[in-house]
């Protein structure tokens, strides 16, 4: 169960990181 929680945490972390990356990139373009 702990491993599953860890995987979910990593997935959320990567999702936020990618979202911020694309957000900054689009902001630079605009």
C-alpha positions in Angstrom: 0.0 0.0 0.0 2.9 2.3 0.8 4.4 1.7 -2.6 1.1 2.5 -4.4 0.9 5.8 -2.5 4.5 6.6 -3.5 3.8 5.9 -7.1 0.7 8.2 -7.0 2.8 10.9 -5.3 5.4 10.7 -8.1 2.7 10.8 -10.8 1.2 14.0 -9.2 4.7 15.5 -8.8 5.6 14.9 -12.5 2.2 16.2 -13.6 2.7 19.5 -11.7 6.3 19.8 -13.0 5.2 19.2 -16.6 2.3 21.7 -16.1 4.6 24.4 -14.8 7.1 23.7 -17.6 4.5 24.1 -20.3 3.0 27.1 -18.5 6.4 28.9 -18.4 7.1 28.0 -22.0 3.7 29.4 -23.2 4.2 32.5 -21.0 7.6 33.1 -22.7 5.9 32.6 -26.2 3.1 35.1 -25.3 
